[in-house]
Amino acid sequence: MRFVIPITRARVGSQSASDEDKKRELKGSLS
C-alpha cells in the first residue's frame, strides 16, 4: 500500500508537467 501513494503522485506530477509543456507550446506558437 505504501507504493500506491508515490505512484499516484508521480502520475499527477507527470500530467501537470505535460499540461505545462502544452501551455508553453501554445505560447510559442502565438509568439
C-alpha positions in Angstrom: 0.0 0.0 0.0 2.9 2.3 0.6 3.8 2.2 -3.2 0.3 3.4 -4.2 0.7 6.9 -2.9 4.1 7.8 -4.5 2.9 6.2 -7.8 -0.3 8.3 -7.9 1.7 11.4 -7.0 4.2 10.7 -9.8 1.3 10.3 -12.3 -0.3 13.6 -11.2 3.1 15.3 -11.4 3.7 14.0 -14.9 0.2 15.1 -16.0 0.7 18.6 -14.6 4.2 18.8 -16.3 2.7 17.7 -19.6 0.0 20.4 -19.3 2.7 23.0 -18.6 4.6 21.8 -21.7 1.4 22.2 -23.8 0.8 25.7 -22.5 4.4 26.6 -23.4 3.9 25.2 -26.9 0.8 27.3 -27.3 2.6 30.4 -26.1 5.4 29.7 -28.5 3.0 29.3 -31.4 1.3 32.6 -30.6 4.5 34.5 -30.3 
